[in-house]
């Protein structure tokens, strides 16, 4: 039976404070956002939905600033329930200037129950409630005003069902003794949403072919990506609008000395060279002139026999534990994390073993697996 929620539109500070006073009485608060970011680095907030079991509050961030009452509600207050929350947390941080806490992400909760680690919200609702959410407004322009009645109802149902989902999902997690795991994973999620200059410096590590570069090229790529991240944020433009990772990698690989050599890189448009060429060449030049002892180390080839042998041993450990827990292996450790362990082992460095509940279940077995490979 379709729900008919009581929807309250909030577009003034007084109305927002009154809504926060009511919502602050709750123990649990369902939350969602709608936003736009196709032409910006930072998400443009279009709507914030809050629901604690009574009225659904649709807050218009285009019309009202985040008041102290709202910031307090989001940063402290009731437990906030979200689904696939990473971008929602960005939206709130950009608009309200706070980190949402405490929070639970139902996508993570579902993965801990042995379901698809990337289960979408519509599937989640159908799984727990048997209801099918409307899809007509999925690609709506949420910045338009006024919103249609269909848009408002769609936005409201998102949080109404989310609260229902959480109550049943929580009981299932509790029955399996995994609520503490969910809390730990959501704490880690909160930490990951804080972007700063240090995370800009580490962006280069995401590239899957980094091992193909020599140390000086790796350093050039690190400098290029760190600059691009900072500039995209400062200009508030998508990364690809400035210059994408593929081109930055190609520049690091070629290490051009002048604009002529820069122009020979396939896909690098003259407009980008005209606008950013001097900076790109400066960053490459900086890497070229560093002393050898200032460069990062070379990375082991994932195609080599020793690397493959160790990676296979670690995968066996993870797959076995995942089977015992009835969860997807990638929920325990991602391939990138396993590769980092292999690289550390080959270079005789301390292993970046997992922490928390994953570490309790995996670290000893992972270490033993690598020791056995070394001894064989």
N, C-alpha and C positions, 0 to 999 in steps of 0.2 A: 504494500500500500504506500503510495508516494507520501512523503512527509510535507507538511505545510508549516515551516518554521516562522516564528515571530521575528521579523527582520527589522533592525533599527539602523538607520543611516546616520553616521557620525561625521559631522564636518565643522564643528565648532569646539573650542577648548572646553567650554562648560559642559557640553554633551559628552565629550571624551572623558572628562574627570568624573562625571556621574556614572558613566559606564564602567570606569576603572574601580570606583567605589563598590559597585555591585559585584564585579568579577573577582575582586580581591577576597571576597568571602568564601570563594570556592577552594576546594583542595586540588582540583584538576581542571585544566583549561586547554581546550583544543584550539589550535592556531594554524593559520595558513596565510599566504600572501599571493598577490598577483603583481606582476612587474613586467617591465619592458627593458631589453638590453641589446637589441640588434645593432644599434649604432653607437653604443657607449661601452666603456670598460666597466663602470659601476652600474648596477641595476637601477632603473628608474622605478621607484615604488608607485604602484597604481591602486592597491587595495590591501587592507589588512583585516582578516576575519578572525574574530574571537568568539568562543562559545563555551559556556560552563554548564549547560543544561537548561537554561531559561531562554532568554532572547538571544538571537544571533546579532552581534554587533559588527557592522561593516564600516570600517574606518577609512575615510578618504584622505590619504597622505598628501594629495595634491592641494587640499584645502586647509588642512590643520597640521600644525607642527606637533611633535611629540611632547606632551606636557610632563612635568615631574611625576605626576601620578602614574602615567603610562610607563615611563622609564622604570619606576619602582616596581610596577606590576610585572614587567617583562624581565627585569634583571634579578628579581627576588620572587616573592609572592608564590602563587600556586605552581604545581608541576605543569609545565607546558608540553603538550603532545603535538608533534608534527610528523609529517611523512616525507622522506627524501628531503631532508631539511637544509642541506648545505647552502643552497641559493636563498632560501627563506632567511637564514641567519645573516647572509650578506645584506639582504634588503633591510632587515631591521637595524643592523649595525650602521648602514648608510643613512637611514632616515632618523632613527631614534638615538643613535650613538651609544647603544648598550649591547652587551652580549646576553642572549637569552639564557636564563638559568632559573631553576633547574629545568632540564628538558629530557624528553624521551622521543626517539625517532622510531616510528612503527615499522619502517622499512628494515631497520637493523633488528628490531624485535622479531620480525617475520623470518629473517635469515637465521636467527638463533633457534628458531623452531624447525629448521630443516627445509625451509621453502627457498624459492628463488631469491638470491641476495639482492636482486634489482627489481623485485616485484613492484609493479606500478600501482597507483592508488585505486584505480577502478577495479583491478583484479583483487586487491586486498579487501575492498568493501564487499565484493561479491562473495569472496571466500568466507568472511566472518558473518555477514548479515543476509546473504542471499539476494540482496538488492542490486539492481543495475543502475549505475549513475548515468544521467544524461550526458551525451558527448557533444551536443550541438554548439556549446559555448567554449569548447576547449581552446580554440584559436581566436577567441574574441579580442577586440581592441579594448583592453581594460583601462586605457587612459581616456576613452571617450566619456563625455558627460552630457546628459545624465545616462547612467547605465540603464539598460532595459530591465523589465521585470524578470525576463528569462535569465539575464546575467546575474542579477541579484540572487535569485533562487539557486542558481548553479553554485555561486560562491558560498552561499549559506549552507547548502547541503554538504559541501566539502568538509566543513568542520562539525556539522551535526553527526554525520556518519563516523567521522574520525574518533569522536568520543565513544561511540558505541563499539568501534573496533578495539580501542584500547582496553576497555573493561574486559572483553573476552580474551584478548591477546595476553593481557597481564595475568589472568588466571592460568592460562596455558603455560606461560613462562614460569610462573610460581610453582606449578605442579612438577616441572622439570628441573627446578632449582637453578634457573638461569636469569633471574631478575638482577642479581648482582652483576652478572656479565653484561647485561644490557646497560646498567648504570655506568659501568666502567667504559664501555664502548662509546656511550653518548658523551661522557666527560672528555674522551679523546677527540670526538668529533668537534666539540666546542673549541678545543685547543687548536685544531687544524683550521678553523675559520679565521683565525687571527693572522692576517697577512701583513708582513712588514718587510724591511729591507733584507733581513736574513733569508726569508723565503724567496725573495727575488734572486738572491745569490745562488740558491740551490735549484732554480728552475732547470738549468742545463742538464741535471741528472735524469730528467724524464726521458731524454732521447734514447731510443732503443739501440741506435747504432754508434753510441759514444765510444765504444771499445775500438772502433775502426780508426779513430783519430790518434795522432801522436800527442804527447803531453803539451807541446806548445799550441797545437790546434785545439785541444780541450780547453786550455786557458782562454784562448780567443773566443771560443764558443760560450764559455762561462761569462765572459765580460759582455759579449754581444747580447745574450739573453737577459742578463741583469739590467743592462741599459734599456732594452726594449720593454721589460716589465715596468720599470720605474717611469718611463716616458708614456707608456700606454695609460698608466694610472693618472699621471699628471695631466695629460691631454684629454683624459676621459674618452678614449677611443678604443675599439676592440684591437686585440693584439695583431690580428691579420691585416687590419687597415694600416698599421704602421709597417710591419714586416713580419712574415711568419717564420716558424721554427725551421722549416725546410730550407728557406733561403739563408737564414743565419748559419745553419749547418754547412751549407755550400760555401759560404764566405769563409768560415773557419777552415774548411778543408782546403780551399785554394790559397788562403792567406794573401790576398791581393796587395800590391804595393802602391797602386795608383788608380785613378778613375778609369783608365783604359782597361786595366785588368779586371776591375770591378764590373765593368760593362760586359765582359765576356761570360759572366755567370748567367746561365740559362734561367729565365723567368724573372730576373731582376730588372724591373721597368726603369726607363730613363727618368721618370718623375721621382722615383724613390732615390735614385742615385743623385739627382739634383738636390733633393730636399735633405737626404740623410747621409750622402756619400762621405762628406768630411768626417763625420762622427764615426761611421763604420770603419773607415781607414785608420782613424786615430786609435780605436780600440784594438784593431788587429796589430797596429804598430807597437802598442804597449805590450801586447803578449809576445811579439817577436823580440823585443829588447830585454825581456826579463832574463835574469841569470838562471841557469839550469836548476839550481837548488830552490828556486822560488816557484817552480812549475809543479803541477799535480803529477802524480804517478800515472804510468800507463795502465790501461785496464786489460785484464785477461780476456782472451777470446772465448765467447760462449760456444764456439764451434770446435774447440780443442777437446781432445779425449779426456784429460784430467778434469776440465770444467764440466763436461757432460756427465761424467761418472759421479761426481759429487752432487750435481743437481738432481740426478736420478735418485740417488740415495735419500736426499732430503724430501723429494716428492713422495717417496714410499712412506716415509714417516708421517707426513701431513695427510696423505690419502688414507692411511690406516686409521689415524685419529679421527679424521672427518667421518669415516665410515662408522666408527664406534659411537660418535656423537649424533650421527644422522644429519650432518650439515654439509654444505658445499665446501670443498677444499679451500677455495679462495676466500672463504670467510675466516679461515684460520690464518693463512699466510698467502700473500700474493706472490706471483712469480718474481716480481722485482725484488721483493724482500728475500726470497730464496737465493736469487742471483747475487745479492749483496753479501750474503753469508758465504757463498762459494768463493767470491772474490777475496773476501777477508781471510778465508782459510788458506787459499793459495798463496796469499801474500804474508802469511804468518802474523796476521793482526787479530786483535780481539774480535770475536764473533758478535755481530749485532743481533743477538738472540731476542726473541719476543719477551715482552714483560706482561705483568698482570696475569689473568687467568690463562691466557694462551701460553705464557712462559711456564706456568705451573704444569701444564699438560704436555708441553712440547720440548722445552729447552734441553732437558737431559737426553731425550731420545735423539734430538738433532745433533747434539755434540757427539754422542756415541756413534751415530751413523757416519759422521765425518772422520772420526778416529778410526773406524773400521776400514774406511776407504784408504786412509793414509797408511794403515798397517798392511793392506793387501798387496 
